[in-house]
Amino acid sequence: MKLYELARLIRSKNAGPFMLTIDILFENQEYYNKTIDSGKINANFISDIYGINVEEVKIFNCPESLAIKATFPRSVSSGGVGDNDLFGGQQHGPLVEIEI
Amino acid sequence: MEPIKILSATGILGTGFSEDTLNRALDQNPDVIGCDAGSTDAGPHYLAEQVALASKEATKRDLKLLIKGAQQKEKKIPVLIGSAGNAGGNQQVDWTVNIVKEIAEEERFTLKVASIYSELNNNQVLSYYKENKLKSLENAPPIDENLIKELTRIVGVMGPDPYIKALEEGADVIIAGRSSDTSIYSAVPIMKGLDSGSVWQAAKILECGAASAEQRLHPDCMFAWIYPDYFVVEPPNPKMRCTPLSVVSHMLYENPDPYYLYEPSGMLDTSESHYESYGERGVKVSNSKYIQSEQYTIKLEAVQHMGYRRISIGGIKDPVILKQLPDYISEASSVVKRKVKESLDIDEKDYKLLFKVYGESAVLGDREPVKNHPLNEVGLYFEVIGRTPEEAKSIMSIASHTILHHPVKEWSGLISNLAFPFSPPYAETGPVYQFALNHVVEVDDPCELFKINYSVIERGEPVS
């Protein structure tokens, strides 16, 4: 299944002007477990997709909220010279259709 | 023990709430009404230029209902507004206080209004820097003495302490500069002697108004009952409800870490918090912890001026150009730079010419994982950032003309490669700023960076 079929919400957002955070909130316990068990979404995976250093990626598996969260630095601060996404709201795009 | 009852009016002052919801919440006799007015979310412009994000009319509507509701009670309820005018600069505090004064005059209120200012001057920050009291946070930009001297505006993000001071000095309404989200809601509990994990996590949940409801139908109020070892949160609007999942999920939103939240005086630890339904629409949260830190720190936010911007956007549809787009852009860009030097005698280091290709990689930039997919059409956005508005204008004239007509070997004769949607084909967007600090300053006194002024109004007339 594709990630968006398992999730009730996939979103990205600024976490302050210098960091970006991606939340994947799953539809139910089964879909959360399925994704966690696949082992697919980890720091290496995020680092490959976005071309960032793996040490800069933090992954949180949150069973109580049925969510996986990834946090990493912005390449340019929010609204700074050369920034592409003031609110950081569209950076999750490459994750939506990944196969789990 | 009686709980401490807190009403959060809405997520951002000026985005509104239902009057009916507010009245239901007021029936619960809250100990304090709070509302956040700010965020860094909308970028550096608001701190630099001191304009408010919400309109005056919308801000006044919200403030009027809150102050009226607070003043109607036998035991008046303090109203606390944080991060006034979005960025919490001094002019934004004054702008908001003036709205309160207008309301007081119209309603003939008797009020003591506290203005808490949070701006620091450059020399203050320079002293902290020289004393090695500035500590960088994650992904902080590099700083040095010159940068600190050139910063356009700097604010300190206050904790609850200046609010407590103003409350103890009798303020009915507090309009505060830049504040941590939680300070607005933790101030009254801490003043009453409760400084627990339940207070700080409740404050974090309250900060976004109704956002922690299962379905936030529109911006609206949120209410919390805080006890020493747990709190209950419930939307006062009967059409909304909180669930354990909606509340715990809210801890993810905009936070870099879902479990640990750093505050001026310590760290909130929600890693073992327990969430359970409470009644039909409420959630009880227990086992939140707060760990006091040894050193009190104030986060600083600052902006630096980067120049003046002109922007342009044009569509490209010709497959011949689309096939060689990266080369086309880099060649045209080199020609622009050569012409700018020849015609204007401006060096490359003294301006910026930046491109984004909408339809290809504009949103993710260098982080875009999909490469070389076929393009049907793209929007080519380009911008010039010059040292002055005039230089930006002169450079943009050259850039738009050059990029429009830049030749390719497949076509002979003059070509026009950009479909501009407007005339003139570029626009001035004013000064450009950038966030320049992601640092904390170590302070001895939580209030040392913040100055409080009072305005006393009697039956609508200013007394002092």
Contacts between the chains, C-beta under 8 A, distances in Angstrom:
chain1	res1	chain2	res2	distance
A	13	B	253	7.1
A	13	B	254	5.4
A	14	B	40	7.7
A	14	B	41	6.1
A	14	B	254	6.7
A	15	B	254	5.6
A	15	B	255	5.9
A	15	B	256	4.1
A	16	B	40	6.5
A	16	B	256	7.0
A	16	B	438	7.3
A	17	B	40	5.0
A	17	B	43	7.8
A	17	B	44	7.7
A	17	B	301	8.0
A	17	B	435	4.4
A	17	B	438	7.2
A	18	B	137	7.6
A	18	B	138	7.0
A	18	B	139	4.4
A	18	B	140	6.9
A	18	B	141	7.8
A	18	B	435	7.3
A	18	B	438	4.8
A	19	B	138	6.4
A	19	B	139	6.1
A	19	B	256	5.0
A	21	B	252	7.8
A	21	B	254	7.1
A	21	B	255	7.0
A	21	B	256	5.8
A	23	B	252	4.8
A	23	B	253	7.3
A	25	B	249	6.1
A	25	B	252	7.5
A	49	B	369	5.2
A	50	B	364	7.6
A	50	B	367	4.4
A	50	B	369	7.1
A	51	B	366	6.8
A	51	B	367	5.7
A	51	B	369	7.3
A	52	B	367	7.1
A	58	B	256	7.6
A	58	B	257	7.4
A	60	B	257	7.0
A	60	B	258	5.4
A	60	B	259	7.4
A	62	B	248	7.9
A	62	B	252	7.0
A	62	B	258	5.5
A	64	B	248	5.2
A	64	B	275	6.9
A	65	B	245	6.6
A	65	B	248	4.5
A	65	B	249	4.6
A	65	B	251	7.2
A	65	B	252	6.3
A	65	B	258	7.2
A	66	B	245	7.2
A	67	B	249	6.6
A	67	B	252	5.8
A	67	B	258	7.6
A	69	B	252	5.7
A	69	B	258	5.6
A	71	B	256	4.6
A	71	B	257	7.0
A	73	B	138	7.1
A	73	B	139	3.9
A	74	B	139	7.1
A	75	B	365	6.8
A	75	B	366	6.6
A	75	B	367	6.7
A	77	B	44	8.0
A	77	B	141	6.9
A	77	B	434	6.3
A	77	B	435	4.6
A	77	B	438	7.9
A	78	B	40	6.9
A	78	B	41	7.4
A	78	B	43	5.6
A	78	B	44	7.7
A	78	B	435	6.7
A	79	B	42	7.7
A	79	B	43	2.8
A	79	B	44	5.0
A	79	B	45	6.8
A	79	B	433	7.6
A	79	B	434	7.3
A	79	B	435	7.2
A	80	B	44	7.2
A	80	B	306	7.9
A	80	B	434	4.1
A	80	B	435	6.4
A	81	B	306	5.3
A	81	B	352	6.5
A	81	B	354	7.5
A	81	B	385	6.2
A	81	B	432	6.4
A	81	B	434	5.9
A	82	B	352	7.9
A	82	B	354	5.8
A	82	B	365	7.8
A	84	B	356	6.5
A	84	B	362	6.2
A	84	B	363	5.7
A	84	B	364	6.8
A	84	B	365	4.8
A	85	B	363	6.1
A	86	B	42	7.1
A	86	B	43	5.2
A	87	B	41	6.1
A	87	B	42	7.8
A	90	B	363	4.9
A	91	B	363	7.5
A	91	B	364	6.6
A	91	B	367	7.6
A	93	B	363	6.8
A	93	B	364	7.1
A	94	B	364	7.2
A	94	B	368	7.9
A	94	B	369	5.1
A	94	B	370	7.4
